[in-house]
Amino acid sequence: MQAYQEPGLPFKKIYSGKVRDLYEVDRQTWLIVATDRISAFDFILPTPIPGKGCVLNQLSAFWFRRLKPIMDNHVIEDRFEYFPEALKKFSCLSARSMLVRPAEKFPVECVVRGYLAGSGWKEYLSTGRICGVDLPPGLKLSERLPQPVFTPATKEEQGQHDQNITFEQMVGIVGEATAGYLREKSLQLYQEACRYAESRGIIIADTKFEFGRLENRIILIDEIFTPDSSRFWEKEKYQPGQPQDSLDKQYIRDYLEAISWNKQPPAPPLPEEVVRKTCEKYNQIYELLVGQPL
């Protein structure tokens, strides 16, 4: 599959993120395009992952539909055949884009952790806590937590590292009522998704959400439960006390750690084998969760 090339759309580009490009179709409609860019340690890597954007977009669409009874979202239409005629001539948008309602994004990432991994593991080793949340002593790497914990983070731009923050710090950013609501909904969404994923043989170790305000309502935005935003482990291979073979972006992070990149620009290119393996992992998690190939 060829990597996505920006088609030169006849709409104003509002924003270009680490992975997604955002266009204004009209005042009530935005177009989100999931590119094949991949980021790690808050930097966009120079090597795209062909087809990755399609996996992210279609898996998000699957979860948005499935979890809508818990939380409304920004999606207007994710089926390309129902897009406006002005967009249908851009066939490269098929499968990798959705039309959404404009929302004012909250400047925090809402992270839920059910297992001890990643930056949470490092913080636990140092302090015995994650984002101000006390955890029992003696936990092992990749161990399931007694209950899922909400550990927010700042939302930074490219090249600036997202920072874990306490719930109290989040209150200072978005207010007490909003922070409490976002924590409650994040935990509900995670627990419901975990029940479904485990029925498909998948553990969701942790994930992150983004929310926005639309008129007087708070809704889900961006992406949910994708291999860019979540840590996926196969249940039958799960062994606490050691790193897991993830079906997500952790494979890229592990490669970059292995080559001792100093996490400063320029970001290194990815070899062909790493690109191929990443494609396989992203397509595998899609098929396992949705029940059919993309």
Buried (B, 14 or more C-beta within 10 A) or exposed (E): EEBBEEEEBEBEEEEBBBBBBBBBBEEEBBBBBBBBBBBBBBBBBEBBBBBBBBBBBBBBBBBBEBBEEEBBBBBBBBEBEEBEEEBEEBEBBBBBBBBBBBBEBBEBBBBBBBBBBBBBBEBBEEEEBBBBBEBEEEBEBBBBBEEBBBBBBBBEEEBEEBBBBBBEBBBEBBEEEBBBBBBEBBBBBBBBBBEBBEEEEBBBBBBBBBBBBBEEEBBBBBBBBBBBBBBBBBEEEBEEEEEBBBBBBBBBBBBBEEEEBEEEEEBBEBEEEBBEBBBEBBBBBBBBBBEEEB
